[in-house]
Amino acid sequence: MASSFLSFSLLFITVYTADGFMHYVETSCEFNTTKLEDIRFIQSYYYNKLEYTRFDSSVGKYVGFTEYGVKNADYWNNIPSQLAQAKARRETYCLNNVKIDHQAALTKSVKPYVVLDSETPPGGKHPSMLVCSLYSFYPKTIIVKWLRDGQEVTSDVTSTEEMADADWYYQIHSHLEYTPRSGEKISCKVEHASLREPLITDWDPSLPESERNKIAIGASGLILGLILSLAGFIYYKRKSRGRILVPSN
């Protein structure tokens, strides 16, 4: 299983405020293991958001992207000390930082949050469909299976790819189309690096969560109404005891 691909960057920015021009250098290390051969060092030079020269350790020399950038790259490539220093930065700059970031990120894991719900199938041979949604898990690789009375279901199952949430976490959604049977138990089984053992979530076919919420809200309103009615009745009875009734002529 390949590790997730990470990178970190450092910007050196010089701003010429008189005319609003900006020149900056971006230095980055891209890696998926802590081995030196798996690390890529990149140093890019920009002017007004346009990259004009870059050193890439996978290429081993400076490369230009504009007319000035090509001249700049040729000049630096012909300075042995400049080129040797750039090549050495993969080890001197990246290697130690990579070990720190690898420990802080790649060796960590976060358990998925599971939501099991029913949806109306878009069509086909089955009247029902379940969706097992997993949120906020890390690392990316995860296995989602469906069980029917303890046996794995392999037909009529579709799943999305692991989708990045842009905050290091991922989500995935697995669908099962099926025909309900009386007394059966359907479960969503999840295997992930954050779990010591598979996480199994059973489907409760009694009522969807949205319907249970509606019933709970309605019941709460009914109870509150009864309490207010009872309180009004008691208040009325107490007031009635203190009245003196005068017979009419």
N, C-alpha and C positions, 0 to 999 in steps of 0.2 A: 504494500500500500504506500503510494507516494505521499510525502508530507505536503502540507499546504505551502504555497509559494509566498514568501514574505519579502518585504523590502523596507528600508528606511532611508530617508533623504535628509540632506543638510543644505540650506540655501545661504549663499553669500551674495548680498544685494548691495549694489551701489546705485543711488538715485541722483540724477541730475535734475534738480527741481526747476531750474530756470526755464527749460523748454519741455519738461515733463518726460524726458527720455529715461529709460531704465535699463541697466546692464546688470545681469546676475549670473551666478554659477550654481548649478545644482549638482550635488554629489550624492550618489545613491549606491546601496549595496542590495542586490537581489540574491536570494538564497532559498533552498529547501532542505539543506542539511548543514551541519557545522563543519563539514569537510571543505578544505580550501578549494579543491577542484570543482565544488558545487556552488561556489560563490562568484558572482559577477559584479565587477566594479564599473560604474559608469559616472563620468563627469561631463556635464553638458554646459555649454556656454550660450547664453541668450542675450539678445538685444531687442527690446520692445516685444517680448514674447516670441520672438523668432529664434529658433535654435540655429546657430551658424557653425559651431564646431563641437565635436564630441570625442571623448576617449572612451573606448569600450574594451574591457579586458578580454572579452571573447574574440575581439578582432585583433587586439594587440598593438593598436596604433591610433592616432588621431584621424578623424574623418571630417571633412567639411561638407556643409549643405548649402552654402551660398558662395558667391564668387570670392568674397572676403574670407569666408570660412575655409575654403579650399586652400587659399594662400596661407592662412594661419596654420592649418593642419600640416601642410608641407614643411613649413618653417620649423614647427615643433618636432616633427618626426625626424628632422635632420640634426637635432640637438640630442646626442646620446644620453646625456645626464637627465634632460627633461623627460625623455621617453622611458628611461629606466626608473625614474621616480614615479611616473604615472603607473607603470606596471607593478611596482612594489606596493602601491596603496591597497591593492586587493588584500594583501596580508597585513600591512601595517595599520591600515585604517579599518577595513571591514572585519577581519577575522575575530578580534576580541569583541567588537560590538555584536557580531552575529551570535556568538556564544551566549551573550547576555539576553538578546532578543529571543533566541531559540528557547532558552530556559523559561522566559517570561510568557511565551506565547504557545509554541508548538507542543510543549509538554503538558499544557493545561487542557482541560476538557470541561464542558458544561452540559448538564443533562437536558434533554429535550422536554418541552412542555407539550403534553398530548391533549388534543381535543378530538373526541369521537362524536360524529353527528350524522344525521340522515339527510339525504337530498332526493329530489325527484329525478330519476334517470332521464337522460335526454332522449331515450328511445331504446329499442332493442327487445330482447326476449325476456327480460326480468323486470318485475314491477317495482323493485326497491333498490336503493343504492346507499351504501355507507361511505363516509369520508373520514379517514384517519389523518389528521393534520398535526404535524410536529413543528414546534416553533423554538427559536432561540437556543439552538444546540451548536456545539463546537467540539471537535473538528467536523469537517464537511462530510466525511464518509459515514453512511448510516444504512441500516438494513431494516426494511419494513415488510412484515408478512401478515397475512390474514389466516386466522384459525377458525375452523367450524367444528365444534365439539372436540377440540383438541387436535384436529388434523389440519395440516396446512392446505390452504386453498390456492391453486395456481391458475385457474381459469377465471375469466371475466374480471381480472385485476389490472388496473392501470395506475401508473404513478408518474408524478412530475419529476424533473431533475431536482437535485439540491439547489435551492435558490439563495443567493447571498442577500443579506439584509443591509449590506454596506456598513455594518458595525461589528464585523468579525463573526457574526452569528449567521445561521442558516435556517431555512424552513423547507419542508417537503410535504406533499399531499398525496395520499394513496386512496384510490377508489375501488370499491367492491360492489359490483352489480350482482344481485342474488334474488332468489325466490324464498321468502320466509317459510319456515317449517315450525310447527308447534313444538315447544319444549327445547329447541336448539339453543346453543350458546355460541355467539360469534365474538371473536376477540381480535384486537390489533396487537401484534407482537413487534417490539422494537429492540434491535441490537445496536449498541453504540459504545465507543471507547469510554464514555463517562459512566457506563453501567457495569456493575460487577456481575449482574445476571440480567437476562432479557426482561424488559418491562412489558407486561401484558395488561391491556386495558379491555375490559369486557363491555359489550354493548348492552345497554338497558333499553329494551324495546317498548317499555311501558308508555313513556311520553317523551317527545323531544324536549331538550332543555328549555327552549323558548316557550313551549306550551306549559311546562312546569312553572316557569317564572310568571306567566300570565295568571295561572291558577293561584299561585302564592300571593300575588298582588291583589287579586280579587278577594281571596279569603281574608287577607289583612284588612281590606276596606270594609268587608262585611262585619268583621269582628269589631272594628272601630265604630261602625255605625250602630251596632247593637249596644256597645258600651255607652255611647252618647245618648241613645234613646233611653236606656235604663237610668242614666244619671238624670235626664230630664224628667222622667216619671217620678223618681224619688223626690226630686226638688218640688215638683208639683204637689205630691201627697203631703209633704211637710208644710207647705204654704197653706194647703187646704185645711189642716188641723187648726191653724190659728185664726181662721175666719169665724165671724159670728153671723149666722144666717138670720135675716129679719124677714118674717113672713109678709107677703104682700097682701093688701086689703082686697 
